[in-house]
Amino acid sequence: MLSFLQHELAPWVVFAAIVGTAMTVDLALVGRKQVVLSPRTAFRWSLVWVGLGLGFSLAVWGWYGAEQAQQYLAGYLIEISLSIDNLFVFLVAFATLGVELRYQRSVLFWGIIAAVVLRGAFIVAGIQLIERLHLVVYLFGALLVYTAWRLVRTQGVEVDPERNPLVRLTRRLFPVAADYRGGRYVIHRDGRRYLTTVAVALVAVNSADLVFALDSVPAVLAITTHTFVAFTSNIAAVLGLRALYFALASSLERFEYLTWGLAAVLAFVGAKMLLSDVVHVPTVVSLGVVVVAIGVSVLLSLRLTKGDEGGA
């Protein structure tokens, strides 16, 4: 029993404590609704989240060994890279719906809470499917390769929250007070309840994350099917998403070549899944491909768009 607590339960308890503390601190910051997080402050917070995310790999190493630690790092880097595409969707959604900057923080906080629950459920379900039906590996692999092709072909996805099916359904089912400019999600007028554009933005953010989870979860499962490693690497990346958004919101357009790096990573992990019964790709190779593909695409983007910084 003691052995089980040390080797099975302890990692989950430690990770839950870290996440709980981090989200409590984040919630306290959200409570300061009149304070807009500056890009510089957000960048510092992003470094804290990235430091925690990367540093947790040492704990994974101590609990499960070097192989799992490498898998954790590869999964973490894939998810945080895919998150930048997510940030662009958030930026467009907030701009289209007219949500003020100071209220975007609250929307992103609750969106991250939903993402944690959603990713956890997807990862557990995905691992169970792979263990019970091996053919699912080929389905996930094909999905990733298709996603890579789509990214290259379209150079990203055009976003219009007003055409989002869940947003349209929400507007159809509930009256929306489009003229309300505060930070509340529900208001009362003339004895009726109305949703606000902030609530609609939350629907848009959560539905966007649902779509992105269909790519990111198979991608991490292409690296590892170890439940703890897959879950923690994904969630550690998601936790820093809010700070990353405010750090990069004014310069997201500079990452125009990141799409190519993401496509290369998704194509690689997709091919790895499709060929998993024929070729074994060491985790360190997967980690190297992720680091090189994302690193080169980011550096190339920043270098070639250096003259477009503007006031960022």
C-alpha positions as CSV (number, residue, x, y, z in Angstrom):
1,M,0.0,0.0,0.0
2,L,2.8,2.4,0.9
3,S,4.6,1.5,-2.3
4,F,1.4,2.4,-4.3
5,L,1.1,5.8,-2.6
6,Q,4.7,6.6,-3.3
7,H,4.9,5.5,-6.9
8,E,1.3,5.9,-8.2
9,L,-0.6,8.5,-6.2
10,A,2.2,10.9,-5.1
11,P,2.9,12.3,-8.7
12,W,-0.8,13.1,-9.2
13,V,-1.1,14.7,-5.8
14,V,2.0,16.9,-6.4
15,F,0.9,17.9,-9.8
16,A,-2.7,18.7,-8.5
17,A,-1.1,20.8,-5.8
18,I,1.0,22.8,-8.3
19,V,-2.0,23.3,-10.6
20,G,-4.3,24.3,-7.7
21,T,-1.8,26.8,-6.4
22,A,-1.1,28.2,-9.9
23,M,-4.8,28.6,-10.6
24,T,-5.5,30.2,-7.2
25,V,-2.8,32.8,-7.9
26,D,-4.3,33.3,-11.4
27,L,-7.8,33.7,-10.0
28,A,-6.5,36.3,-7.5
29,L,-5.1,38.3,-10.4
30,V,-8.4,38.0,-12.3
31,G,-10.1,39.6,-9.3
32,R,-8.3,42.8,-10.0
33,K,-10.6,43.6,-12.9
34,Q,-9.5,47.2,-13.5
35,V,-5.9,46.2,-13.9
36,V,-4.8,45.5,-17.5
37,L,-1.8,43.1,-17.7
38,S,1.0,44.9,-19.6
39,P,2.9,42.9,-22.3
40,R,6.1,43.2,-20.2
41,T,4.4,41.8,-17.1
42,A,2.7,39.2,-19.1
43,F,6.0,38.2,-20.6
44,R,7.5,37.8,-17.1
45,W,4.5,35.6,-16.1
46,S,5.0,33.6,-19.3
47,L,8.6,32.9,-18.3
48,V,7.3,31.7,-14.9
49,W,4.8,29.3,-16.4
50,V,7.3,28.0,-19.0
51,G,9.9,27.6,-16.2
52,L,7.4,25.6,-14.2
53,G,6.4,23.5,-17.2
54,L,10.0,22.7,-18.2
55,G,11.1,22.2,-14.6
56,F,8.4,19.6,-14.0
57,S,10.2,17.3,-16.4
58,L,12.8,16.8,-13.7
59,A,10.0,15.5,-11.4
60,V,8.8,13.2,-14.2
61,W,12.4,12.0,-14.6
62,G,12.6,11.3,-10.8
63,W,9.4,9.3,-10.8
64,Y,9.4,7.5,-14.1
65,G,12.8,7.8,-15.7
66,A,14.6,9.6,-18.5
67,E,12.5,8.2,-21.3
68,Q,9.2,9.5,-19.8
69,A,10.9,12.8,-19.1
70,Q,11.8,13.2,-22.7
71,Q,8.3,12.2,-23.7
72,Y,6.9,14.9,-21.3
73,L,9.2,17.6,-22.9
74,A,8.2,16.6,-26.4
75,G,4.5,16.7,-25.5
76,Y,4.9,20.0,-23.7
77,L,6.7,21.7,-26.6
78,I,4.1,20.4,-29.1
79,E,1.2,21.7,-27.1
80,I,2.7,25.1,-26.3
81,S,3.5,25.6,-30.0
82,L,0.0,24.6,-31.1
83,S,-1.3,27.1,-28.5
84,I,0.1,30.0,-30.4
85,D,-2.4,29.2,-33.2
86,N,-5.1,29.1,-30.5
87,L,-4.0,32.6,-29.3
88,F,-4.7,34.0,-32.8
89,V,-8.2,32.6,-32.7
90,F,-8.8,34.2,-29.3
91,L,-7.5,37.5,-30.6
92,V,-9.9,37.5,-33.5
93,A,-12.8,36.4,-31.4
94,F,-12.3,39.2,-28.8
95,A,-11.9,41.8,-31.5
96,T,-15.0,40.7,-33.5
97,L,-17.2,40.6,-30.4
98,G,-15.8,43.8,-29.0
99,V,-14.7,42.4,-25.6
100,E,-12.5,45.0,-23.8
101,L,-8.9,44.0,-22.9
102,R,-9.6,44.1,-19.1
103,Y,-12.4,41.6,-19.4
104,Q,-10.5,39.2,-21.7
105,R,-8.5,38.0,-18.7
106,S,-11.5,36.6,-17.0
107,V,-12.8,34.9,-20.2
108,L,-9.4,33.2,-20.7
109,F,-9.2,32.1,-17.1
110,W,-12.5,30.2,-17.2
111,G,-11.6,29.0,-20.7
112,I,-8.4,27.5,-19.3
113,I,-10.4,25.8,-16.6
114,A,-12.7,24.2,-19.2
115,A,-9.6,23.3,-21.3
116,V,-8.0,21.4,-18.4
117,V,-11.2,19.3,-17.9
118,L,-11.7,18.8,-21.7
119,R,-8.1,17.8,-22.4
120,G,-8.1,15.4,-19.4
121,A,-11.2,13.7,-20.7
122,F,-9.9,13.5,-24.3
123,I,-6.5,12.1,-23.2
124,V,-8.0,9.4,-21.0
125,A,-10.5,8.5,-23.7
126,G,-7.8,8.5,-26.4
127,I,-5.5,6.2,-24.4
128,Q,-8.3,3.8,-23.7
129,L,-9.2,3.7,-27.3
130,I,-5.7,3.0,-28.4
131,E,-5.3,0.2,-25.8
132,R,-8.6,-1.4,-26.7
133,L,-8.6,-0.9,-30.5
134,H,-5.1,-0.6,-32.1
135,L,-6.5,0.6,-35.4
136,V,-7.3,3.9,-33.7
137,V,-3.5,4.6,-33.9
138,Y,-3.8,4.7,-37.7
139,L,-6.9,7.0,-37.5
140,F,-5.1,9.5,-35.3
141,G,-2.0,9.3,-37.5
142,A,-4.0,10.0,-40.6
143,L,-5.8,12.9,-38.8
144,L,-2.5,14.5,-37.9
145,V,-1.1,14.2,-41.4
146,Y,-4.3,15.6,-42.9
147,T,-4.1,18.5,-40.4
148,A,-0.5,19.2,-41.4
149,W,-1.5,19.3,-45.1
150,R,-4.4,21.6,-44.3
151,L,-2.1,24.0,-42.4
152,V,0.3,24.2,-45.4
153,R,-2.6,24.5,-47.9
154,T,-4.5,27.2,-46.1
155,Q,-1.7,28.9,-44.2
156,G,-3.8,28.9,-41.0
157,V,-7.5,28.9,-40.5
158,E,-9.8,31.9,-41.1
159,V,-11.8,32.7,-38.0
160,D,-15.2,34.2,-37.8
161,P,-16.8,33.7,-34.4
162,E,-20.2,34.9,-35.7
163,R,-20.2,31.8,-38.0
164,N,-19.2,29.5,-35.1
165,P,-22.1,26.9,-34.8
166,L,-22.0,27.0,-30.9
167,V,-22.0,30.8,-30.9
168,R,-24.9,30.8,-33.3
169,L,-26.8,28.2,-31.2
170,T,-26.1,30.2,-28.0
171,R,-27.5,33.4,-29.6
172,R,-30.6,31.4,-30.8
173,L,-31.3,29.9,-27.4
174,F,-30.6,32.9,-25.2
175,P,-31.1,36.6,-25.6
176,V,-27.9,38.6,-25.7
177,A,-27.4,42.1,-24.4
178,A,-25.1,43.3,-27.2
179,D,-25.0,46.9,-25.8
180,Y,-23.7,45.8,-22.4
181,R,-20.0,46.8,-21.9
182,G,-19.2,45.4,-18.4
183,G,-17.5,42.3,-17.4
184,R,-20.5,40.2,-16.2
185,Y,-21.6,37.1,-18.0
186,V,-25.3,37.3,-17.2
187,I,-27.4,40.4,-16.5
188,H,-31.0,41.1,-15.6
189,R,-33.2,43.5,-17.5
190,D,-36.9,44.0,-17.1
191,G,-37.3,40.8,-15.3
192,R,-35.4,38.7,-17.9
193,R,-31.9,37.2,-18.0
194,Y,-29.6,38.2,-20.8
195,L,-26.2,36.8,-21.7
196,T,-23.5,39.4,-22.5
197,T,-20.9,39.5,-25.3
198,V,-18.4,38.4,-22.6
199,A,-20.4,35.1,-22.2
200,V,-20.6,34.7,-26.0
201,A,-16.8,35.2,-26.1
202,L,-16.4,32.4,-23.5
203,V,-18.4,30.1,-25.8
204,A,-16.3,31.0,-28.8
205,V,-13.0,30.4,-26.8
206,N,-14.2,27.1,-25.5
207,S,-15.5,25.9,-28.8
208,A,-12.2,26.9,-30.5
209,D,-10.2,24.9,-27.8
210,L,-12.5,21.9,-28.5
211,V,-11.4,22.0,-32.2
212,F,-7.8,22.5,-31.3
213,A,-7.9,19.6,-28.9
214,L,-8.8,17.3,-31.8
215,D,-5.3,18.0,-33.1
216,S,-3.2,18.5,-29.9
217,V,-4.4,15.4,-28.1
218,P,-3.6,12.9,-30.9
219,A,-0.3,14.7,-31.3
220,V,0.7,14.1,-27.7
221,L,-0.6,10.5,-27.9
222,A,1.8,10.0,-30.8
223,I,4.6,10.7,-28.4
224,T,3.4,8.8,-25.3
225,T,0.4,6.8,-24.1
226,H,1.6,7.1,-20.5
227,T,-1.5,8.7,-18.9
228,F,0.4,10.9,-16.3
229,V,3.0,12.1,-18.9
230,A,0.4,12.8,-21.6
231,F,-1.9,14.6,-19.2
232,T,0.7,16.7,-17.3
233,S,2.5,17.8,-20.4
234,N,-0.7,19.0,-22.0
235,I,-2.1,20.7,-19.0
236,A,1.3,22.4,-18.1
237,A,1.3,24.0,-21.5
238,V,-2.4,25.1,-21.2
239,L,-1.9,26.7,-17.8
240,G,0.4,29.4,-19.2
241,L,-1.8,30.2,-22.1
242,R,-3.4,33.3,-20.6
243,A,-0.1,35.0,-19.8
244,L,1.2,34.0,-23.2
245,Y,-1.8,35.6,-24.9
246,F,-1.1,39.0,-23.3
247,A,2.6,38.8,-23.9
248,L,2.2,38.1,-27.6
249,A,-1.2,39.6,-28.5
250,S,0.4,42.7,-30.1
251,S,2.9,40.7,-32.1
252,L,1.1,37.5,-33.0
253,E,1.2,38.4,-36.7
254,R,5.0,38.2,-36.7
255,F,4.8,34.4,-36.3
256,E,3.7,33.9,-39.9
257,Y,6.1,31.0,-40.5
258,L,5.2,29.1,-37.4
259,T,2.5,27.3,-39.5
260,W,5.2,25.6,-41.4
261,G,6.9,24.4,-38.2
262,L,3.7,23.1,-36.8
263,A,2.9,21.3,-40.1
264,A,6.3,19.6,-40.0
265,V,5.8,18.5,-36.4
266,L,2.2,17.2,-37.0
267,A,3.3,15.4,-40.2
268,F,6.2,13.8,-38.4
269,V,4.1,12.6,-35.4
270,G,1.3,11.5,-37.7
271,A,3.8,9.4,-39.8
272,K,5.2,8.0,-36.6
273,M,1.8,6.7,-35.6
274,L,1.1,5.3,-39.1
275,L,4.4,3.5,-39.1
276,S,4.5,2.6,-35.4
277,D,4.2,-1.2,-36.2
278,V,7.1,-1.0,-38.6
279,V,9.5,1.6,-37.4
280,H,10.4,2.5,-33.8
281,V,11.4,6.2,-33.5
282,P,13.3,6.9,-30.3
283,T,11.8,9.6,-28.1
284,V,14.9,11.7,-28.2
285,V,14.6,11.9,-32.0
286,S,11.0,13.0,-31.7
287,L,12.1,15.7,-29.2
288,G,14.8,16.8,-31.5
289,V,12.4,17.1,-34.5
290,V,10.0,19.2,-32.4
291,V,12.7,21.5,-31.1
292,V,14.3,22.1,-34.5
293,A,11.0,22.5,-36.5
294,I,9.5,24.9,-34.0
295,G,12.7,26.7,-33.2
296,V,13.6,27.3,-36.9
297,S,10.1,28.5,-37.8
298,V,10.0,30.9,-34.8
299,L,13.4,32.3,-35.5
300,L,12.7,32.7,-39.2
301,S,9.4,34.5,-38.4
302,L,11.1,36.9,-36.0
303,R,14.0,37.6,-38.4
304,L,11.9,38.1,-41.6
305,T,9.3,40.3,-39.9
306,K,11.8,42.4,-37.9
307,G,10.8,45.5,-39.8
308,D,7.1,45.0,-39.0
309,E,7.4,45.3,-35.2
310,G,5.6,48.7,-35.1
311,G,4.7,49.6,-31.7
312,A,4.9,46.2,-30.2
